[in-house]
Amino acid sequence: MRHLFFNRKHTETHFIKLDTRKCKACRKCIENCPEQIIGKIDLPWHKHAVIIEHNKCSGCLKCVDTCNYGAFSVTDKNIKETGRVKKRIINKFMTNCMLLFSGIIMVLSGLLLQIGFHIGNTNDLHRHKNNIQSNSAVYEQSREIDPMKIVCGLNYPEWSAIHKISIVCFSLLTAFHIYAHSKWYKSIFTKHLIRKNISVFILSVLFVLVAITGVIPWIIDSAYGTSDLRIMFIELHDKIALFFIIYLILHVLRKSKWFFTTYRNLKNNNHTGIKHIKPAKRII
């Protein structure tokens, strides 16, 4: 039951409103609010969240995304603002879909290169040595890679090109994704929430390591050609990438509900003509 001394400033901002009757005092909204405008009522007979500084609300909707009980919702005060909210959700959904698609291509092409060529059958290598013309020929020979071997309809240079393009796309989208959630990343450090978000933190670190160990061989090859140092970084890249793939798959599985729920909300919104939609649980 809402306390009588609460006014709208304690339960509503320009962007969101709080229904204290639905609040279960899980405190997730407090932990995830980058502006730290949400407080708590911790009375023995009643516990719930409360908005303590409504003027500082930036409309990031982290509280709406985080709450599993529907206590927070988007306000209808400003139709223009709710239109911006909808556009923001659509852009977020499309970005994550492209991130998922490029990640799948990156993982599959990387696994095909690893399984089909790096640890594949090398009996026919010497028959094709004379046909090797790329600037990475020494590397291919040192790792006993047959560039003329066909795996799933494509040879090594073709799969390598697909893998590189998908890496570039995935890296750019991931950088944008991290930038869009920069306040959240900052909050997990300032509020000491790394332990509660350890899987996301490890995934981020692995991504940085995979990107660095993947880019360095390209630089070495362009500047100095094939060398033992380049091969060492490629081997390191392959090993770290396996751990990255495992964490990436687990992360996507944990957030699969977000994709389906957001898609359903967007679809229903287009059919019914509602001015705003409620975002699904956040994805990081």
Buried (B, 14 or more C-beta within 10 A) or exposed (E): EEEEEBEEEBBBBBBBBBBBEEBEBBBBBBBBBBBBBBBBBEEEEEBBBBBEEBEEBBBBBBBBBBBEEEBBBBBEEEEEBBEBBBEBBBEBBEBBBBBBBBBBBBBBBBBBBBEBBBEBEEEEBEEEEEEBEEEBBBBBBEBBBBBBBEBEEBBBBBBBEBBBBBBBBBBEBBEEBBEBBEBBBEBBEEBEBEEEBEEBBBBBEBBEBBBEBBBBBBEBBEEEEBBEEBBBBBBBBBEBBEBBBEBBEEBBEEBEEBBEBBEEBBEEBEEEEEEBBBBBBBBB
